[in-house]
Amino acid sequence: MLEVLIKYIFLFLSAAMPAVLASLRLVIDYICAIIAIAYQNYRRRDAQTDCDRNSH
C-alpha cells in the first residue's frame, strides 16, 4: 500500500514540478524585488542622514 502511495506521489510531483518551479521562481523574483526596494529606501534614508549631518 505504502509503495503504491509513494509511486503516486512521485508521479504527481513529476507532473507538477514545472508548475512548482515556475511558482517558486515567481516567489523568488517577488522577494528579490521587495529586498531591492527596501535596500533602496534604506540607502536613501542613509543618504538623507548624511546630508543632515553635513548641514549641521
N, CA, C and O atoms as a GROMACS GRO file, in nm:
protein
  224
    1MET      N    1   0.084  -0.122   0.000
    1MET     CA    2   0.000   0.000   0.000
    1MET      C    3   0.087   0.125   0.000
    1MET      O    4   0.065   0.218  -0.078
    2LEU      N    5   0.185   0.126   0.089
    2LEU     CA    6   0.273   0.243   0.100
    2LEU      C    7   0.351   0.265  -0.028
    2LEU      O    8   0.368   0.379  -0.072
    3GLU      N    9   0.398   0.156  -0.089
    3GLU     CA   10   0.475   0.168  -0.214
    3GLU      C   11   0.390   0.231  -0.325
    3GLU      O   12   0.439   0.314  -0.402
    4VAL      N   13   0.264   0.190  -0.331
    4VAL     CA   14   0.174   0.247  -0.432
    4VAL      C   15   0.155   0.396  -0.407
    4VAL      O   16   0.156   0.477  -0.499
    5LEU      N   17   0.137   0.430  -0.280
    5LEU     CA   18   0.120   0.570  -0.242
    5LEU      C   19   0.242   0.652  -0.283
    5LEU      O   20   0.229   0.760  -0.340
    6ILE      N   21   0.360   0.598  -0.252
    6ILE     CA   22   0.484   0.668  -0.287
    6ILE      C   23   0.496   0.685  -0.438
    6ILE      O   24   0.537   0.790  -0.487
    7LYS      N   25   0.458   0.579  -0.512
    7LYS     CA   26   0.463   0.586  -0.657
    7LYS      C   27   0.370   0.696  -0.709
    7LYS      O   28   0.408   0.772  -0.799
    8TYR      N   29   0.249   0.705  -0.653
    8TYR     CA   30   0.156   0.810  -0.694
    8TYR      C   31   0.208   0.948  -0.659
    8TYR      O   32   0.193   1.043  -0.736
    9ILE      N   33   0.269   0.960  -0.541
    9ILE     CA   34   0.325   1.088  -0.500
    9ILE      C   35   0.435   1.130  -0.598
    9ILE      O   36   0.442   1.246  -0.639
   10PHE      N   37   0.522   1.034  -0.635
   10PHE     CA   38   0.628   1.066  -0.730
   10PHE      C   39   0.571   1.106  -0.865
   10PHE      O   40   0.619   1.200  -0.928
   11LEU      N   41   0.468   1.034  -0.911
   11LEU     CA   42   0.404   1.069  -1.037
   11LEU      C   43   0.346   1.210  -1.031
   11LEU      O   44   0.363   1.290  -1.124
   12PHE      N   45   0.278   1.240  -0.921
   12PHE     CA   46   0.218   1.372  -0.904
   12PHE      C   47   0.326   1.480  -0.903
   12PHE      O   48   0.312   1.584  -0.967
   13LEU      N   49   0.434   1.453  -0.829
   13LEU     CA   50   0.543   1.551  -0.820
   13LEU      C   51   0.607   1.576  -0.956
   13LEU      O   52   0.634   1.690  -0.993
   14SER      N   53   0.631   1.468  -1.030
   14SER     CA   54   0.695   1.484  -1.161
   14SER      C   55   0.603   1.559  -1.257
   14SER      O   56   0.650   1.634  -1.343
   15ALA      N   57   0.472   1.539  -1.242
   15ALA     CA   58   0.377   1.611  -1.327
   15ALA      C   59   0.366   1.757  -1.285
   15ALA      O   60   0.353   1.846  -1.369
   16ALA      N   61   0.372   1.782  -1.155
   16ALA     CA   62   0.351   1.917  -1.104
   16ALA      C   63   0.481   2.000  -1.099
   16ALA      O   64   0.477   2.121  -1.078
   17MET      N   65   0.595   1.933  -1.119
   17MET     CA   66   0.723   2.001  -1.098
   17MET      C   67   0.738   2.130  -1.179
   17MET      O   68   0.779   2.231  -1.121
   18PRO      N   69   0.706   2.134  -1.310
   18PRO     CA   70   0.721   2.260  -1.384
   18PRO      C   71   0.641   2.374  -1.323
   18PRO      O   72   0.689   2.487  -1.314
   19ALA      N   73   0.518   2.344  -1.280
   19ALA     CA   74   0.434   2.448  -1.218
   19ALA      C   75   0.495   2.493  -1.085
   19ALA      O   76   0.496   2.612  -1.054
   20VAL      N   77   0.544   2.395  -1.008
   20VAL     CA   78   0.605   2.429  -0.879
   20VAL      C   79   0.727   2.517  -0.901
   20VAL      O   80   0.745   2.617  -0.832
   21LEU      N   81   0.812   2.479  -0.997
   21LEU     CA   82   0.932   2.556  -1.025
   21LEU      C   83   0.897   2.697  -1.072
   21LEU      O   84   0.960   2.795  -1.032
   22ALA      N   85   0.795   2.707  -1.157
   22ALA     CA   86   0.754   2.838  -1.207
   22ALA      C   87   0.705   2.926  -1.093
   22ALA      O   88   0.740   3.044  -1.086
   23SER      N   89   0.624   2.870  -1.004
   23SER     CA   90   0.572   2.950  -0.893
   23SER      C   91   0.685   2.985  -0.797
   23SER      O   92   0.686   3.094  -0.739
   24LEU      N   93   0.780   2.892  -0.779
   24LEU     CA   94   0.896   2.922  -0.694
   24LEU      C   95   0.974   3.039  -0.752
   24LEU      O   96   1.016   3.128  -0.678
   25ARG      N   97   0.993   3.039  -0.884
   25ARG     CA   98   1.067   3.148  -0.946
   25ARG      C   99   0.993   3.280  -0.928
   25ARG      O  100   1.055   3.383  -0.904
   26LEU      N  101   0.860   3.276  -0.940
   26LEU     CA  102   0.780   3.397  -0.917
   26LEU      C  103   0.799   3.447  -0.775
   26LEU      O  104   0.819   3.567  -0.752
   27VAL      N  105   0.794   3.355  -0.678
   27VAL     CA  106   0.810   3.393  -0.538
   27VAL      C  107   0.947   3.453  -0.515
   27VAL      O  108   0.961   3.554  -0.446
   28ILE      N  109   1.051   3.389  -0.572
   28ILE     CA  110   1.188   3.439  -0.554
   28ILE      C  111   1.203   3.577  -0.618
   28ILE      O  112   1.264   3.666  -0.559
   29ASP      N  113   1.147   3.596  -0.739
   29ASP     CA  114   1.152   3.728  -0.803
   29ASP      C  115   1.083   3.832  -0.716
   29ASP      O  116   1.133   3.944  -0.700
   30TYR      N  117   0.968   3.795  -0.658
   30TYR     CA  118   0.893   3.886  -0.573
   30TYR      C  119   0.975   3.926  -0.451
   30TYR      O  120   0.982   4.044  -0.415
   31ILE      N  121   1.038   3.826  -0.387
   31ILE     CA  122   1.120   3.853  -0.268
   31ILE      C  123   1.239   3.942  -0.306
   31ILE      O  124   1.272   4.036  -0.233
   32CYS      N  125   1.302   3.912  -0.419
   32CYS     CA  126   1.416   3.993  -0.464
   32CYS      C  127   1.372   4.138  -0.487
   32CYS      O  128   1.444   4.231  -0.451
   33ALA      N  129   1.256   4.156  -0.547
   33ALA     CA  130   1.206   4.292  -0.572
   33ALA      C  131   1.182   4.365  -0.441
   33ALA      O  132   1.217   4.482  -0.428
   34ILE      N  133   1.122   4.296  -0.344
   34ILE     CA  134   1.097   4.358  -0.213
   34ILE      C  135   1.228   4.398  -0.147
   34ILE      O  136   1.241   4.508  -0.093
   35ILE      N  137   1.326   4.307  -0.152
   35ILE     CA  138   1.456   4.336  -0.091
   35ILE      C  139   1.522   4.455  -0.160
   35ILE      O  140   1.578   4.542  -0.093
   36ALA      N  141   1.515   4.460  -0.292
   36ALA     CA  142   1.576   4.570  -0.367
   36ALA      C  143   1.511   4.703  -0.329
   36ALA      O  144   1.581   4.802  -0.308
   37ILE      N  145   1.379   4.706  -0.321
   37ILE     CA  146   1.308   4.829  -0.285
   37ILE      C  147   1.344   4.870  -0.142
   37ILE      O  148   1.372   4.987  -0.116
   38ALA      N  149   1.343   4.774  -0.051
   38ALA     CA  150   1.377   4.804   0.088
   38ALA      C  151   1.520   4.856   0.098
   38ALA      O  152   1.546   4.950   0.174
   39TYR      N  153   1.611   4.797   0.022
   39TYR     CA  154   1.752   4.840   0.025
   39TYR      C  155   1.765   4.982  -0.029
   39TYR      O  156   1.839   5.063   0.027
   40GLN      N  157   1.694   5.012  -0.138
   40GLN     CA  158   1.699   5.147  -0.195
   40GLN      C  159   1.645   5.249  -0.095
   40GLN      O  160   1.704   5.356  -0.077
   41ASN      N  161   1.534   5.215  -0.029
   41ASN     CA  162   1.478   5.306   0.071
   41ASN      C  163   1.576   5.326   0.185
   41ASN      O  164   1.592   5.438   0.235
   42TYR      N  165   1.641   5.218   0.226
   42TYR     CA  166   1.738   5.226   0.335
   42TYR      C  167   1.856   5.315   0.295
   42TYR      O  168   1.901   5.398   0.372
   43ARG      N  169   1.904   5.295   0.172
   43ARG     CA  170   2.016   5.376   0.125
   43ARG      C  171   1.976   5.523   0.116
   43ARG      O  172   2.055   5.612   0.149
   44ARG      N  173   1.852   5.548   0.071
   44ARG     CA  174   1.805   5.685   0.057
   44ARG      C  175   1.800   5.751   0.196
   44ARG      O  176   1.842   5.866   0.212
   45ARG      N  177   1.748   5.677   0.294
   45ARG     CA  178   1.740   5.729   0.430
   45ARG      C  179   1.881   5.756   0.484
   45ARG      O  180   1.905   5.855   0.553
   46ASP      N  181   1.973   5.665   0.452
   46ASP     CA  182   2.111   5.678   0.493
   46ASP      C  183   2.170   5.806   0.434
   46ASP      O  184   2.236   5.884   0.504
   47ALA      N  185   2.147   5.827   0.304
   47ALA     CA  186   2.198   5.947   0.237
   47ALA      C  187   2.136   6.072   0.299
   47ALA      O  188   2.202   6.174   0.316
   48GLN      N  189   2.008   6.063   0.334
   48GLN     CA  190   1.939   6.176   0.397
   48GLN      C  191   2.005   6.212   0.530
   48GLN      O  192   2.026   6.330   0.558
   49THR      N  193   2.037   6.113   0.612
   49THR     CA  194   2.102   6.141   0.740
   49THR      C  195   2.240   6.198   0.718
   49THR      O  196   2.285   6.282   0.796
   50ASP      N  197   2.309   6.154   0.612
   50ASP     CA  198   2.439   6.211   0.580
   50ASP      C  199   2.425   6.359   0.548
   50ASP      O  200   2.505   6.440   0.594
   51CYS      N  201   2.324   6.394   0.470
   51CYS     CA  202   2.302   6.534   0.435
   51CYS      C  203   2.274   6.616   0.561
   51CYS      O  204   2.327   6.725   0.578
   52ASP      N  205   2.190   6.562   0.649
   52ASP     CA  206   2.160   6.632   0.774
   52ASP      C  207   2.285   6.652   0.856
   52ASP      O  208   2.306   6.759   0.915
   53ARG      N  209   2.368   6.550   0.861
   53ARG     CA  210   2.491   6.558   0.938
   53ARG      C  211   2.583   6.665   0.880
   53ARG      O  212   2.647   6.740   0.954
   54ASN      N  213   2.590   6.672   0.746
   54ASN     CA  214   2.679   6.768   0.682
   54ASN      C  215   2.628   6.910   0.697
   54ASN      O  216   2.708   7.004   0.704
   55SER      N  217   2.498   6.929   0.702
   55SER     CA  218   2.443   7.065   0.708
   55SER      C  219   2.462   7.126   0.846
   55SER      O  220   2.467   7.248   0.859
   56HIS      N  221   2.473   7.041   0.950
   56HIS     CA  222   2.491   7.098   1.085
   56HIS      C  223   2.637   7.126   1.111
   56HIS      O  224   2.672   7.174   1.219
   0.00000   0.00000   0.00000
